[in-house]
Amino acid sequence: MLLFDEKANGKILLTAEYVVLDGALALALPTKLGQQLKVYQNDTDIITYTAYNFRNEKWFEAKFDIALNLLNKFPTLEEKKLQQIFKAIASLNTNVNFINYRFESYLEFPNNYGLGSSSTIIALLAKFFKVNPYQLLAKTFGGSGYDIACAFQNQAILYQLIDNNKEQPKVETVDFNPSFIDKLFFVHLNEKQNSQEAVARYKNLKIKLKEDLIKAINEITNKILNSNNLVEFCNLLEAHEQIISIATEQATIKSVLFDDFNGTIKSLGAWNGDFILAVGNENEVYNYFQQKGFSTIIPYKKLIL
């Protein structure tokens, strides 16, 4: 018997990457692609979880006994992570009973896209088991939680941690629909960045004048949200790139890989992986990046809700 069948949306972080962890105001975008979770009543004491990729092929399968011990003697990293999630759920809700459940998850995008394969399943499992998704995230993957906030939203959001309270962030839905959306494209860099490692690197940085950094990013986020002028929008994106470049001691992706691109480029989320935002005319964007070997180019309207 089917007990639960829902989908969570993926995410794109347009502004405040890294600094969102310190309370900066972030503009985040839920994506049309996400992940679906189905939960069935099972007739055995074995808990099974089967994950399917975007091609509907089995990605991994995990089996547990009633004490949440993995039955596979040589479990994969995915199985171990799922076990950690289940145990975290049990610690957050002591009334949870995992017996007689069979789980199936269906990812709608390639695993290396970085659109939230982890955050979507955290959000879905938290909803099914009735636990705080932000607490569950903190006990498993960590991070700011903006991706959790995107999971069940159907429009852009402003996201902010107030007084470092990751259990109750400030989330506000906003209308982000500038007139130049047809000039915005998401380009995949052919590799996935490890968000947990990126967060750890950022936390180890000794950033001076962090309050000024947060203030500058907040100002840019608000201006980007309200910008309806393409030149101003591009200038804001480029200013954002320079600020984060200095703060994190990383070169901008444009200076490293695309210095001859006749347009604006902004990193999204952890730098040097996943997607970037490219701003320009459609033909120029496609021709340039395809010649560079980056063939996954998605227009804004096709990816963002």
Disulfide bonds with the S-S distance in Angstrom:
none
